[in-house]
Amino acid sequence: MTGGSPRTGRARRRPLGVPVLRPVPGGWWFDGLLVAALAALTAALVWWSPLLDVDIAVRDWCDGHRPAPVRVLMEAFDYLGQGGALIVVTLLVTAWLAWRHRTVRPVIPTGLAPIISTLLIVGLKRWTSRGAPHHGSVHLFSHGVEEFYPSGHVSNAIVYFTVLAMLLAPYLPVAARRLVQWLPGVLTFIGTTYLGYHWLTDSIGGYLLGLLIARLLLRVPWRTVPLPRWLDRPSP
C-alpha cells in the first residue's frame, strides 16, 4: 500500500502496481499439482473410456436443454474468452498505463501473456488432435484436422483477465480485482461447454492450464524488475 503523504482535495496519482495483486507464494507445490492434474486428465482421456462417456453425456444433455434466451447468454459468456478481443482490450489498457506512468513496465507482462499462452495451448492442441463435440472424434490423438483440447477460450479468459487485474490493481478495490481476475474464466467455462463448442474435459484442461500460466505471470515482481532508465521514467 502507499503511505505517508496526506490526501488533498485533488485525487493523488497512485504509482503503477501499488497495491499489486498478492504475489504467488515462493513454493511451487501447487503449480506441480496443476501440471500433474493436467497430465492425469490427458492420460485418463486416453486410457479410461468412462471419462469419454461423461463428455458425451454432458454434450447430449446440453444439446437437449438449450432455449434461445439461455443460448444468447451463454454466447456472451463464451465471448469473454475470445483471444483477439482480449488482446485488443489488454493492449489499450497497457498503452494508457505506459503513457500515464511513462514506463514500459505494463508492456512486459502484456507481451509475454499471449506468447506463453499461444506456445502452450497451440502446442497441446496440435499434439492431442482432438475433435469438437459436434464434429471430429471424442478421442485424443485421432489425427484429424480438429484441435480442441485443451480449451483456449477458457485458458485465455483466466490469463488475460489476470493480466488486466494486475495492471488495474491500483485503481480497483480488492473485491473488484478478484471479480475481474476469476469470474470471466468460470463464465467462459460454463458458456463454451454448454454451447457444445468444447467437451467438458476440454474446458477442465483449459482451466488448469490457464491457472498455471496465470500463476507463473504473477510470480514475477513486474513493478521492481530492473529496467534501463530510458524505459522506465515514472512521472512525479
Backbone as CSV, one residue per row, in Angstrom:
resi,resn,N_x,N_y,N_z,CA_x,CA_y,CA_z,C_x,C_y,C_z
1,MET,0.825,-1.191,0.000,0.000,0.000,0.000,0.861,1.243,0.000
2,THR,0.351,2.308,-0.508,1.077,3.551,-0.423,0.875,4.144,0.949
3,GLY,1.724,5.023,1.324,1.576,5.597,2.646,2.276,6.916,2.724
4,GLY,2.075,7.591,3.849,2.852,8.777,4.090,2.069,10.037,3.860
5,SER,2.000,10.530,2.644,1.502,11.857,2.352,0.006,11.956,2.583
6,PRO,-0.455,13.089,3.143,-1.882,13.254,3.390,-2.633,13.450,2.088
7,ARG,-3.911,13.148,2.108,-4.745,13.323,0.924,-5.093,14.791,0.754
8,THR,-5.149,15.217,-0.466,-5.555,16.579,-0.747,-6.909,16.552,-1.411
9,GLY,-7.460,17.743,-1.701,-8.754,17.783,-2.365,-8.682,17.197,-3.746
10,ARG,-7.519,17.172,-4.324,-7.342,16.624,-5.663,-6.886,15.174,-5.563
11,ALA,-7.420,14.308,-6.383,-7.048,12.893,-6.332,-5.567,12.738,-6.640
12,ARG,-4.860,12.020,-5.781,-3.434,11.823,-5.974,-3.207,10.644,-6.915
13,ARG,-2.290,10.799,-7.846,-1.982,9.725,-8.787,-1.271,8.602,-8.045
14,ARG,-1.799,7.392,-8.183,-1.201,6.255,-7.493,-0.141,5.607,-8.369
15,PRO,0.974,5.212,-7.771,2.047,4.599,-8.566,1.585,3.313,-9.234
16,LEU,2.181,3.012,-10.370,1.839,1.814,-11.122,2.109,0.570,-10.291
17,GLY,1.106,-0.263,-10.168,1.282,-1.528,-9.468,1.208,-1.431,-7.967
18,VAL,0.730,-0.334,-7.385,0.601,-0.233,-5.939,-0.845,0.092,-5.606
19,PRO,-1.602,-0.776,-4.895,-1.158,-2.090,-4.464,-1.236,-3.103,-5.608
20,VAL,-0.432,-4.119,-5.568,-0.440,-5.138,-6.615,-1.251,-6.333,-6.155
21,LEU,-1.559,-7.229,-7.084,-2.186,-8.481,-6.689,-1.242,-9.232,-5.766
22,ARG,-1.815,-9.992,-4.860,-0.992,-10.743,-3.924,-0.035,-11.659,-4.693
23,PRO,1.288,-11.572,-4.409,2.242,-12.422,-5.134,1.996,-13.905,-4.854
24,VAL,2.338,-14.728,-5.805,2.237,-16.170,-5.613,3.305,-16.601,-4.619
25,PRO,2.980,-17.468,-3.659,3.988,-17.919,-2.691,5.201,-18.524,-3.373
26,GLY,6.326,-18.492,-2.652,7.574,-18.967,-3.233,7.573,-20.439,-3.607
27,GLY,6.801,-21.261,-2.873,6.776,-22.680,-3.177,6.082,-23.001,-4.486
28,TRP,6.506,-24.093,-5.101,5.965,-24.494,-6.399,5.055,-25.714,-6.300
29,TRP,4.659,-26.081,-5.077,3.912,-27.329,-4.914,2.563,-27.278,-5.628
30,PHE,1.853,-26.131,-5.553,0.550,-26.056,-6.204,0.693,-26.063,-7.719
31,ASP,1.744,-25.415,-8.226,1.993,-25.442,-9.669,2.246,-26.879,-10.123
32,GLY,2.985,-27.621,-9.297,3.222,-29.026,-9.601,1.934,-29.827,-9.623
33,LEU,1.011,-29.504,-8.697,-0.281,-30.189,-8.687,-1.074,-29.896,-9.962
34,LEU,-1.001,-28.647,-10.435,-1.706,-28.289,-11.663,-1.151,-29.071,-12.853
35,VAL,0.176,-29.159,-12.947,0.797,-29.923,-14.030,0.401,-31.388,-13.930
36,ALA,0.430,-31.944,-12.704,0.070,-33.349,-12.506,-1.395,-33.587,-12.855
37,ALA,-2.268,-32.646,-12.475,-3.695,-32.795,-12.766,-3.948,-32.766,-14.273
38,LEU,-3.259,-31.864,-14.988,-3.437,-31.799,-16.444,-2.910,-33.063,-17.112
39,ALA,-1.777,-33.568,-16.625,-1.226,-34.809,-17.177,-2.151,-35.987,-16.891
40,ALA,-2.707,-36.032,-15.660,-3.611,-37.126,-15.296,-4.893,-37.075,-16.126
41,LEU,-5.410,-35.868,-16.345,-6.615,-35.723,-17.167,-6.359,-36.192,-18.594
42,THR,-5.222,-35.808,-19.140,-4.881,-36.210,-20.505,-4.732,-37.720,-20.608
43,ALA,-4.062,-38.317,-19.613,-3.886,-39.771,-19.612,-5.229,-40.486,-19.473
44,ALA,-6.110,-39.944,-18.615,-7.412,-40.581,-18.425,-8.242,-40.539,-19.700
45,LEU,-8.117,-39.457,-20.472,-8.855,-39.366,-21.730,-8.377,-40.392,-22.744
46,VAL,-7.157,-40.856,-22.570,-6.612,-41.861,-23.480,-6.944,-43.271,-23.011
47,TRP,-6.815,-43.514,-21.701,-6.883,-44.886,-21.207,-8.095,-45.216,-20.342
48,TRP,-8.949,-44.227,-20.062,-10.117,-44.511,-19.217,-11.364,-44.067,-19.952
49,SER,-11.992,-44.988,-20.654,-13.120,-44.658,-21.529,-14.343,-44.083,-20.818
50,PRO,-14.623,-44.425,-19.532,-15.783,-43.805,-18.881,-15.738,-42.282,-18.869
51,LEU,-14.555,-41.693,-18.897,-14.454,-40.239,-18.928,-14.968,-39.685,-20.261
52,LEU,-14.729,-40.418,-21.330,-15.275,-40.021,-22.628,-16.801,-40.113,-22.627
53,ASP,-17.327,-41.118,-21.923,-18.786,-41.249,-21.808,-19.381,-40.049,-21.076
54,VAL,-18.671,-39.539,-20.077,-19.139,-38.346,-19.364,-19.182,-37.156,-20.312
55,ASP,-18.132,-36.997,-21.114,-18.102,-35.909,-22.091,-19.302,-35.974,-23.031
56,ILE,-19.577,-37.159,-23.539,-20.683,-37.328,-24.488,-22.020,-37.072,-23.803
57,ALA,-22.162,-37.543,-22.555,-23.413,-37.339,-21.823,-23.663,-35.857,-21.557
58,VAL,-22.626,-35.131,-21.184,-22.772,-33.689,-20.939,-23.150,-32.970,-22.234
59,ARG,-22.485,-33.332,-23.334,-22.822,-32.711,-24.622,-24.273,-32.961,-24.993
60,ASP,-24.724,-34.224,-24.851,-26.085,-34.573,-25.242,-27.116,-33.861,-24.368
61,TRP,-26.823,-33.731,-23.066,-27.762,-33.029,-22.179,-27.865,-31.558,-22.570
62,CYS,-26.730,-30.941,-22.824,-26.732,-29.524,-23.213,-27.463,-29.323,-24.535
63,ASP,-27.281,-30.250,-25.488,-27.968,-30.146,-26.780,-29.484,-30.197,-26.611
64,GLY,-29.952,-30.935,-25.601,-31.386,-31.076,-25.387,-31.977,-30.039,-24.463
65,HIS,-31.155,-29.168,-23.917,-31.636,-28.152,-22.958,-30.984,-26.811,-23.291
66,ARG,-31.355,-26.257,-24.456,-30.710,-25.028,-24.907,-31.747,-24.054,-25.472
67,PRO,-32.598,-23.489,-24.610,-33.573,-22.493,-25.086,-32.859,-21.238,-25.577
68,ALA,-33.503,-20.513,-26.470,-32.873,-19.370,-27.127,-32.346,-18.310,-26.159
69,PRO,-33.114,-17.881,-25.140,-32.590,-16.846,-24.236,-31.323,-17.279,-23.505
70,VAL,-31.307,-18.553,-23.087,-30.115,-19.055,-22.386,-28.946,-19.152,-23.353
71,ARG,-29.198,-19.540,-24.570,-28.136,-19.632,-25.567,-27.470,-18.271,-25.799
72,VAL,-28.281,-17.222,-25.880,-27.728,-15.881,-26.070,-26.819,-15.511,-24.904
73,LEU,-27.267,-15.807,-23.686,-26.447,-15.515,-22.510,-25.146,-16.303,-22.543
74,MET,-25.226,-17.565,-22.923,-24.033,-18.399,-22.965,-23.063,-17.959,-24.063
75,GLU,-23.595,-17.420,-25.155,-22.729,-16.866,-26.203,-21.918,-15.697,-25.648
76,ALA,-22.570,-14.881,-24.827,-21.858,-13.767,-24.197,-20.781,-14.281,-23.252
77,PHE,-21.084,-15.318,-22.489,-20.088,-15.907,-21.588,-18.895,-16.427,-22.384
78,ASP,-19.192,-17.140,-23.467,-18.116,-17.705,-24.277,-17.237,-16.622,-24.884
79,TYR,-17.845,-15.502,-25.242,-17.085,-14.417,-25.885,-16.054,-13.812,-24.946
80,LEU,-16.236,-13.979,-23.642,-15.259,-13.464,-22.679,-13.886,-14.091,-22.885
81,GLY,-13.843,-15.257,-23.512,-12.560,-15.917,-23.744,-12.033,-15.745,-25.151
82,GLN,-12.628,-14.835,-25.918,-12.190,-14.611,-27.297,-10.824,-13.940,-27.296
83,GLY,-9.812,-14.659,-27.773,-8.440,-14.182,-27.678,-8.189,-12.848,-28.339
84,GLY,-8.699,-12.658,-29.563,-8.446,-11.413,-30.281,-8.982,-10.199,-29.550
85,ALA,-10.227,-10.290,-29.068,-10.824,-9.170,-28.341,-10.085,-8.905,-27.044
86,LEU,-9.687,-9.965,-26.355,-8.964,-9.796,-25.095,-7.618,-9.108,-25.310
87,ILE,-6.930,-9.481,-26.379,-5.632,-8.863,-26.666,-5.805,-7.368,-26.933
88,VAL,-6.846,-7.013,-27.698,-7.078,-5.603,-28.008,-7.349,-4.807,-26.724
89,VAL,-8.236,-5.323,-25.869,-8.559,-4.625,-24.624,-7.320,-4.498,-23.740
90,THR,-6.570,-5.585,-23.626,-5.366,-5.552,-22.791,-4.345,-4.568,-23.337
91,LEU,-4.191,-4.518,-24.655,-3.241,-3.573,-25.258,-3.666,-2.127,-25.022
92,LEU,-4.964,-1.848,-25.097,-5.442,-0.490,-24.853,-5.164,-0.060,-23.413
93,VAL,-5.451,-0.942,-22.472,-5.168,-0.628,-21.063,-3.671,-0.455,-20.850
94,THR,-2.881,-1.317,-21.480,-1.426,-1.236,-21.346,-0.891,0.072,-21.904
95,ALA,-1.374,0.467,-23.077,-0.906,1.711,-23.693,-1.248,2.912,-22.817
96,TRP,-2.444,2.901,-22.253,-2.840,4.016,-21.375,-1.942,4.089,-20.145
97,LEU,-1.683,2.943,-19.516,-0.846,2.930,-18.314,0.599,3.308,-18.636
98,ALA,1.123,2.792,-19.753,2.502,3.105,-20.135,2.669,4.602,-20.387
99,TRP,1.680,5.203,-21.062,1.748,6.653,-21.319,1.563,7.446,-20.036
100,ARG,0.616,7.038,-19.211,0.301,7.776,-17.991,1.461,7.771,-17.008
101,HIS,2.160,6.639,-16.919,3.234,6.494,-15.931,4.626,6.578,-16.545
102,ARG,4.706,6.816,-17.853,5.991,6.972,-18.535,6.930,5.791,-18.263
103,THR,6.404,4.590,-18.418,7.215,3.401,-18.182,6.750,2.279,-19.098
104,VAL,7.682,1.398,-19.443,7.373,0.259,-20.300,6.916,-0.951,-19.491
105,ARG,6.900,-0.826,-18.168,6.586,-1.982,-17.316,5.270,-2.683,-17.663
106,PRO,4.181,-1.970,-17.929,2.945,-2.685,-18.263,3.033,-3.494,-19.551
107,VAL,3.939,-3.099,-20.435,4.044,-3.754,-21.736,4.621,-5.168,-21.596
108,ILE,5.476,-5.372,-20.606,6.193,-6.652,-20.493,5.237,-7.817,-20.212
109,PRO,4.428,-7.785,-19.126,3.501,-8.913,-18.919,2.454,-9.030,-20.012
110,THR,2.023,-7.875,-20.555,1.040,-7.911,-21.637,1.610,-8.592,-22.879
111,GLY,2.882,-8.382,-23.159,3.509,-9.025,-24.304,3.811,-10.495,-24.082
112,LEU,4.176,-10.843,-22.838,4.512,-12.237,-22.554,3.289,-13.142,-22.492
113,ALA,2.169,-12.619,-22.009,0.974,-13.450,-21.826,0.544,-14.167,-23.103
114,PRO,0.373,-13.467,-24.238,-0.043,-14.187,-25.447,1.030,-15.117,-25.987
115,ILE,2.298,-14.778,-25.791,3.365,-15.646,-26.284,3.359,-16.973,-25.537
116,ILE,3.326,-16.901,-24.201,3.317,-18.127,-23.388,2.049,-18.928,-23.652
117,SER,0.900,-18.241,-23.678,-0.371,-18.939,-23.900,-0.400,-19.632,-25.258
118,THR,0.022,-18.923,-26.286,-0.021,-19.495,-27.633,0.879,-20.713,-27.749
119,LEU,2.090,-20.612,-27.221,3.018,-21.738,-27.303,2.459,-22.980,-26.610
120,LEU,1.909,-22.802,-25.402,1.424,-23.954,-24.650,0.104,-24.486,-25.202
121,ILE,-0.834,-23.587,-25.482,-2.152,-24.038,-25.939,-2.075,-24.656,-27.329
122,VAL,-1.453,-23.940,-28.262,-1.361,-24.467,-29.629,-0.543,-25.750,-29.654
123,GLY,0.526,-25.775,-28.870,1.343,-26.987,-28.816,0.551,-28.191,-28.339
124,LEU,-0.229,-28.018,-27.258,-1.028,-29.129,-26.742,-2.147,-29.510,-27.703
125,LYS,-2.784,-28.517,-28.323,-3.859,-28.812,-29.261,-3.351,-29.646,-30.445
126,ARG,-2.213,-29.251,-30.991,-1.684,-29.976,-32.149,-1.204,-31.366,-31.761
127,TRP,-0.669,-31.481,-30.556,-0.172,-32.781,-30.115,-1.331,-33.748,-29.865
128,THR,-2.404,-33.272,-29.211,-3.502,-34.178,-28.849,-4.505,-34.384,-29.983
129,SER,-4.638,-33.434,-30.889,-5.523,-33.525,-32.068,-6.866,-34.188,-31.756
130,ARG,-7.650,-33.494,-30.950,-8.974,-33.993,-30.566,-10.061,-33.214,-31.292
131,GLY,-11.140,-33.904,-31.639,-12.239,-33.260,-32.331,-13.117,-32.441,-31.410
132,ALA,-14.082,-31.720,-31.991,-15.047,-30.924,-31.250,-16.280,-31.782,-30.938
133,PRO,-17.140,-31.322,-30.024,-18.319,-32.121,-29.666,-19.254,-32.453,-30.823
134,HIS,-19.267,-31.648,-31.891,-20.203,-31.922,-32.985,-19.519,-32.227,-34.311
135,HIS,-18.220,-32.336,-34.295,-17.517,-32.813,-35.492,-16.140,-33.288,-35.074
136,GLY,-15.694,-34.358,-35.687,-14.432,-34.957,-35.288,-14.637,-36.011,-34.213
137,SER,-13.544,-36.515,-33.708,-13.578,-37.613,-32.747,-13.457,-37.117,-31.313
138,VAL,-14.125,-37.825,-30.396,-14.006,-37.517,-28.976,-12.666,-37.994,-28.427
139,HIS,-12.017,-38.880,-29.169,-10.757,-39.454,-28.704,-9.583,-38.511,-28.974
140,LEU,-8.627,-38.529,-28.061,-7.377,-37.807,-28.287,-6.533,-38.559,-29.304
141,PHE,-5.611,-37.841,-29.934,-4.675,-38.421,-30.902,-5.423,-39.109,-32.048
142,SER,-6.511,-38.459,-32.477,-7.303,-39.010,-33.576,-6.729,-38.610,-34.934
143,HIS,-5.740,-37.716,-34.927,-5.036,-37.296,-36.142,-5.975,-36.677,-37.183
144,GLY,-7.024,-36.018,-36.682,-7.903,-35.269,-37.576,-7.441,-33.827,-37.694
145,VAL,-8.196,-33.044,-38.432,-7.825,-31.641,-38.605,-8.255,-30.805,-37.403
146,GLU,-9.174,-31.339,-36.567,-9.650,-30.592,-35.408,-8.618,-30.615,-34.292
147,GLU,-8.554,-29.503,-33.564,-7.616,-29.382,-32.438,-8.327,-28.622,-31.327
148,PHE,-8.974,-29.344,-30.395,-9.843,-28.687,-29.419,-9.449,-28.926,-27.968
149,TYR,-8.432,-29.703,-27.691,-8.031,-29.963,-26.301,-6.636,-29.417,-26.052
150,PRO,-6.479,-28.579,-25.000,-7.480,-28.047,-24.076,-8.149,-26.799,-24.649
151,SER,-9.167,-26.295,-23.948,-9.915,-25.137,-24.437,-9.074,-23.864,-24.343
152,GLY,-8.807,-23.252,-25.489,-8.076,-21.994,-25.488,-8.911,-20.852,-24.948
153,HIS,-10.238,-20.895,-25.174,-11.115,-19.839,-24.675,-11.050,-19.754,-23.144
154,VAL,-11.168,-20.892,-22.489,-11.151,-20.898,-21.023,-9.793,-20.438,-20.505
155,SER,-8.733,-20.956,-21.097,-7.392,-20.556,-20.678,-7.172,-19.059,-20.895
156,ASN,-7.592,-18.554,-22.053,-7.445,-17.126,-22.341,-8.160,-16.262,-21.308
157,ALA,-9.380,-16.666,-20.947,-10.162,-15.862,-20.003,-9.455,-15.739,-18.665
158,ILE,-8.785,-16.796,-18.244,-8.064,-16.737,-16.964,-6.799,-15.898,-17.106
159,VAL,-6.019,-16.149,-18.143,-4.717,-15.490,-18.291,-4.870,-13.993,-18.537
160,TYR,-5.678,-13.617,-19.516,-5.764,-12.203,-19.884,-6.465,-11.371,-18.823
161,PHE,-7.482,-11.931,-18.181,-8.140,-11.163,-17.135,-7.276,-11.070,-15.880
162,THR,-6.396,-12.050,-15.666,-5.417,-11.914,-14.580,-4.465,-10.770,-14.878
163,VAL,-4.007,-10.670,-16.118,-3.123,-9.568,-16.503,-3.850,-8.229,-16.347
164,LEU,-5.105,-8.164,-16.780,-5.874,-6.929,-16.629,-6.044,-6.561,-15.155
165,ALA,-6.349,-7.546,-14.321,-6.495,-7.273,-12.890,-5.187,-6.787,-12.292
166,MET,-4.069,-7.346,-12.747,-2.762,-6.924,-12.254,-2.457,-5.490,-12.689
167,LEU,-2.756,-5.159,-13.936,-2.475,-3.819,-14.431,-3.359,-2.766,-13.763
168,LEU,-4.613,-3.131,-13.506,-5.564,-2.175,-12.947,-5.630,-2.219,-11.431
169,ALA,-4.741,-2.969,-10.804,-4.761,-3.125,-9.351,-4.790,-1.807,-8.591
170,PRO,-4.043,-0.772,-9.017,-4.073,0.479,-8.244,-5.409,1.200,-8.303
171,TYR,-6.261,0.847,-9.252,-7.477,1.618,-9.483,-8.750,0.875,-9.089
172,LEU,-8.618,-0.369,-8.632,-9.783,-1.172,-8.304,-9.733,-1.619,-6.851
173,PRO,-10.865,-1.645,-6.172,-10.894,-2.235,-4.828,-10.643,-3.740,-4.905
174,VAL,-10.331,-4.328,-3.769,-9.944,-5.742,-3.739,-11.035,-6.632,-4.325
175,ALA,-12.287,-6.406,-3.936,-13.380,-7.256,-4.430,-13.504,-7.172,-5.945
176,ALA,-13.365,-5.965,-6.491,-13.464,-5.805,-7.944,-12.303,-6.491,-8.642
177,ARG,-11.103,-6.405,-8.089,-9.949,-7.081,-8.708,-10.161,-8.582,-8.752
178,ARG,-10.704,-9.124,-7.680,-10.930,-10.571,-7.646,-11.981,-10.988,-8.664
179,LEU,-13.017,-10.188,-8.823,-14.028,-10.495,-9.830,-13.432,-10.438,-11.236
180,VAL,-12.640,-9.400,-11.508,-12.008,-9.271,-12.825,-11.085,-10.456,-13.089
181,GLN,-10.381,-10.895,-12.072,-9.403,-11.963,-12.261,-10.046,-13.332,-12.435
182,TRP,-11.091,-13.652,-11.658,-11.554,-15.028,-11.594,-12.910,-15.284,-12.244
183,LEU,-13.823,-14.320,-12.242,-15.165,-14.593,-12.754,-15.200,-14.913,-14.246
184,PRO,-14.475,-14.191,-15.122,-14.566,-14.487,-16.561,-14.180,-15.924,-16.908
185,GLY,-13.193,-16.480,-16.234,-12.792,-17.854,-16.523,-13.899,-18.847,-16.230
186,VAL,-14.601,-18.639,-15.116,-15.702,-19.531,-14.744,-16.853,-19.397,-15.740
187,LEU,-17.193,-18.161,-16.106,-18.296,-17.933,-17.043,-17.978,-18.507,-18.425
188,THR,-16.735,-18.336,-18.867,-16.341,-18.899,-20.165,-16.401,-20.415,-20.139
189,PHE,-15.966,-21.018,-19.038,-16.047,-22.474,-18.856,-17.487,-22.935,-19.056
190,ILE,-18.421,-22.270,-18.377,-19.829,-22.648,-18.469,-20.361,-22.446,-19.890
191,GLY,-20.067,-21.266,-20.469,-20.620,-20.947,-21.784,-20.130,-21.853,-22.887
192,THR,-18.827,-22.073,-22.969,-18.278,-22.849,-24.082,-18.656,-24.319,-23.983
193,THR,-18.830,-24.823,-22.750,-19.255,-26.209,-22.573,-20.739,-26.363,-22.881
194,TYR,-21.547,-25.451,-22.391,-22.991,-25.516,-22.603,-23.350,-25.416,-24.081
195,LEU,-22.639,-24.586,-24.820,-22.931,-24.396,-26.245,-22.401,-25.528,-27.116
196,GLY,-21.641,-26.438,-26.536,-21.093,-27.544,-27.304,-19.908,-27.160,-28.159
197,TYR,-19.259,-26.061,-27.817,-18.059,-25.670,-28.553,-16.849,-26.486,-28.093
198,HIS,-16.907,-26.966,-26.854,-15.837,-27.795,-26.294,-16.439,-28.897,-25.445
199,TRP,-15.745,-30.007,-25.391,-16.098,-31.056,-24.442,-15.859,-30.540,-23.028
200,LEU,-16.559,-31.143,-22.067,-16.371,-30.762,-20.666,-14.904,-30.859,-20.261
201,THR,-14.240,-31.946,-20.652,-12.845,-32.123,-20.252,-11.905,-31.166,-20.990
202,ASP,-12.305,-30.687,-22.173,-11.539,-29.617,-22.823,-11.497,-28.384,-21.923
203,SER,-12.666,-28.035,-21.375,-12.771,-26.846,-20.534,-12.003,-27.032,-19.226
204,ILE,-12.065,-28.247,-18.668,-11.303,-28.510,-17.440,-9.812,-28.372,-17.725
205,GLY,-9.352,-28.949,-18.827,-7.942,-28.835,-19.188,-7.523,-27.395,-19.421
206,GLY,-8.397,-26.612,-20.093,-8.100,-25.210,-20.326,-8.024,-24.418,-19.034
207,TYR,-8.883,-24.755,-18.085,-8.861,-24.049,-16.797,-7.569,-24.356,-16.048
208,LEU,-7.169,-25.614,-16.022,-5.929,-25.986,-15.339,-4.724,-25.288,-15.970
209,LEU,-4.682,-25.276,-17.300,-3.559,-24.653,-17.993,-3.562,-23.133,-17.788
210,GLY,-4.739,-22.509,-17.867,-4.818,-21.070,-17.670,-4.396,-20.663,-16.277
211,LEU,-4.814,-21.432,-15.282,-4.435,-21.130,-13.907,-2.931,-21.256,-13.721
212,LEU,-2.330,-22.256,-14.348,-0.881,-22.422,-14.263,-0.148,-21.236,-14.881
213,ILE,-0.572,-20.806,-16.077,0.077,-19.672,-16.738,-0.103,-18.398,-15.915
214,ALA,-1.314,-18.197,-15.366,-1.573,-17.002,-14.555,-0.667,-16.974,-13.337
215,ARG,-0.477,-18.112,-12.701,0.398,-18.158,-11.520,1.854,-17.878,-11.898
216,LEU,2.264,-18.361,-13.048,3.634,-18.080,-13.493,3.831,-16.582,-13.726
217,LEU,2.830,-15.929,-14.326,2.930,-14.489,-14.569,2.933,-13.701,-13.261
218,LEU,2.174,-14.173,-12.278,2.097,-13.473,-11.001,3.351,-13.672,-10.145
219,ARG,4.184,-14.617,-10.506,5.412,-14.828,-9.738,6.444,-13.728,-9.980
220,VAL,6.343,-13.063,-11.097,7.359,-12.073,-11.461,7.028,-10.729,-10.800
221,PRO,7.966,-10.110,-10.081,7.718,-8.785,-9.481,7.844,-7.687,-10.530
222,TRP,6.816,-7.555,-11.375,6.901,-6.636,-12.512,7.208,-5.205,-12.094
223,ARG,6.755,-4.793,-10.922,6.931,-3.410,-10.506,8.375,-3.075,-10.157
224,THR,9.162,-4.096,-9.801,10.533,-3.834,-9.358,11.600,-4.471,-10.250
225,VAL,11.213,-5.080,-11.345,12.208,-5.652,-12.265,13.122,-4.537,-12.771
226,PRO,14.439,-4.684,-12.655,15.350,-3.619,-13.106,15.203,-3.355,-14.607
227,LEU,15.063,-2.089,-14.964,14.932,-1.684,-16.359,15.841,-0.480,-16.620
228,PRO,16.298,-0.318,-17.866,17.066,0.886,-18.198,16.233,2.135,-17.928
229,ARG,16.913,3.194,-17.537,16.223,4.422,-17.174,15.357,4.966,-18.314
230,TRP,15.817,4.806,-19.559,15.060,5.356,-20.669,13.778,4.591,-20.939
231,LEU,13.638,3.392,-20.342,12.414,2.622,-20.482,11.493,2.788,-19.280
232,ASP,12.001,3.394,-18.236,11.234,3.483,-17.001,11.456,4.855,-16.370
233,ARG,10.651,5.826,-16.794,10.782,7.203,-16.281,9.475,7.610,-15.635
234,PRO,9.188,7.040,-14.464,7.892,7.317,-13.818,7.695,8.795,-13.573
235,SER,6.470,9.232,-13.805,6.137,10.634,-13.590,6.065,10.921,-12.096
236,PRO,6.279,12.160,-11.662,6.239,12.513,-10.255,4.890,12.177,-9.647
